[in-house]
Amino acid sequence: MGDAETYTLAALLEQEFGRQLRLPPIPALRPFPSDAGPPSLFGSPVAVNNRQYLIQGDIQDFLNEAPDGYVLAGFWATGSTATPSTSAR
């Protein structure tokens, strides 16, 4: 995913959240591999190659462990619980 696509994704997330995202410079995001169809989760190389913090119970670990440059954006969960989410460090 190139810079233009990354900023398009950020704009779509801002629209979905109804507020402006205050993010550090966004690295080029790439899709996470998915056997279930088109990717719906994108991340910086740091996020794709390390642990993913996807649930509320991961917040403390994310704050303590996530490396600098960690960016994750997209939809995860299933069915009606799928929500747009981002995490960045």
C-alpha positions as CSV (number, residue, x, y, z in Angstrom):
1,M,0.0,0.0,0.0
2,G,1.5,3.3,-1.1
3,D,1.4,6.7,0.6
4,A,-1.7,7.8,-1.4
5,E,-3.6,4.7,-0.4
6,T,-2.5,4.9,3.2
7,Y,-3.8,8.5,3.5
8,T,-7.0,7.4,1.7
9,L,-7.4,4.7,4.3
10,A,-6.8,7.2,7.1
11,A,-9.4,9.5,5.6
12,L,-12.0,6.7,5.5
13,L,-11.2,5.8,9.1
14,E,-11.7,9.5,10.1
15,Q,-15.0,9.5,8.3
16,E,-16.1,6.3,10.1
17,F,-15.0,7.5,13.5
18,G,-16.5,11.0,12.9
19,R,-13.3,12.8,14.1
20,Q,-9.9,13.6,12.9
21,L,-7.1,11.1,13.7
22,R,-4.0,12.6,15.2
23,L,-1.4,10.1,14.0
24,P,2.4,10.3,13.6
25,P,3.6,10.0,10.0
26,I,2.0,6.9,8.6
27,P,4.5,4.3,7.2
28,A,3.5,2.4,4.1
29,L,0.9,-0.1,5.2
30,R,0.7,-3.6,3.8
31,P,-2.1,-6.1,4.0
32,F,-2.0,-8.9,6.5
33,P,-2.2,-12.3,4.7
34,S,-5.8,-13.6,4.7
35,D,-7.3,-16.9,3.6
36,A,-10.8,-15.6,4.0
37,G,-10.8,-13.2,1.1
38,P,-9.6,-9.7,0.5
39,P,-7.6,-8.3,3.3
40,S,-9.4,-6.1,5.8
41,L,-6.4,-5.5,8.2
42,F,-3.3,-3.5,7.2
43,G,-0.2,-2.8,9.2
44,S,3.3,-1.3,9.1
45,P,6.1,-3.8,8.5
46,V,6.7,-3.7,12.3
47,A,3.1,-4.7,13.0
48,V,2.9,-7.4,10.3
49,N,6.1,-9.0,11.5
50,N,5.3,-8.9,15.2
51,R,2.5,-9.6,17.6
52,Q,-0.9,-8.2,16.8
53,Y,-2.8,-6.5,19.6
54,L,-6.4,-7.0,18.6
55,I,-8.6,-7.2,21.7
56,Q,-9.2,-5.0,24.7
57,G,-7.3,-7.3,26.9
58,D,-4.1,-6.5,24.9
59,I,-4.1,-2.8,25.8
60,Q,-1.6,-3.0,28.6
61,D,0.7,-5.3,26.6
62,F,0.4,-2.9,23.7
63,L,1.4,0.0,25.8
64,N,4.3,-1.9,27.4
65,E,5.6,-3.9,24.4
66,A,4.6,-2.6,21.0
67,P,7.7,-1.4,19.2
68,D,8.0,2.1,17.7
69,G,6.5,2.3,14.2
70,Y,3.7,-0.1,15.1
71,V,0.6,0.8,13.1
72,L,-2.4,-1.4,12.6
73,A,-5.6,-0.3,10.8
74,G,-8.7,-2.0,9.5
75,F,-11.5,-4.2,10.5
76,W,-11.3,-7.3,12.6
77,A,-13.7,-9.6,14.4
78,T,-16.6,-11.3,12.7
79,G,-20.1,-10.5,11.6
80,S,-21.9,-7.7,13.4
81,T,-18.9,-7.3,15.9
82,A,-16.5,-6.2,13.1
83,T,-15.5,-2.7,13.9
84,P,-13.0,-0.2,12.4
85,S,-10.0,0.0,14.6
86,T,-6.5,1.5,14.7
87,S,-3.6,1.2,16.9
88,A,-0.3,3.1,16.6
89,R,2.8,3.6,18.6
